Amino acid sequence: MDATKTTFYLPDDVRRRLKELAARRGRTVTQLLAEGADLVLARHGAAVDRETLAARAAEARSRLRRGLYSGPSLADAADDVVYGSARKRRR
């Protein structure tokens, strides 16, 4: 795996807490920071996925509505079956 060395500043309290957690978990601070970065990327990636899925769902609902409401109504078709052609003549 390729890696890049990166330097950034952490508050002393955060650094201390990370070192304590890493020691308890038998890991390094670098491993914990990399795990945290993966979690952030996954969370934001999931948000993009949710937005894409929401847009696709909205389009699907729109297409369904257009299909449902085009042509003669189902109620008219049912009336034709129940009442037959006599209903058509009265109109």
CORGI-V457781 format. One line per field, one symbol per residue. phi: phi as a letter, one per 40 degrees, with the letter a starting at -180 (. if undefined). psi: psi as a letter, one per 30 degrees, with the letter a starting at -180 (. if undefined). Layout:
phi: ???
psi: ???
This chain:
phi: .cabcbbabbddcccccccccccccgbbccccccccccccccccccccccccccccccccccccccccccgccccccccccccgcdccccc
psi: kklkkkklkkkeeeeeeeeeeeeefhlleeeeeeeeeeeeeeeeeeeeeeeeeeeeeeeeeeeeeeeeglalleeeeeeeeefafeeeef.
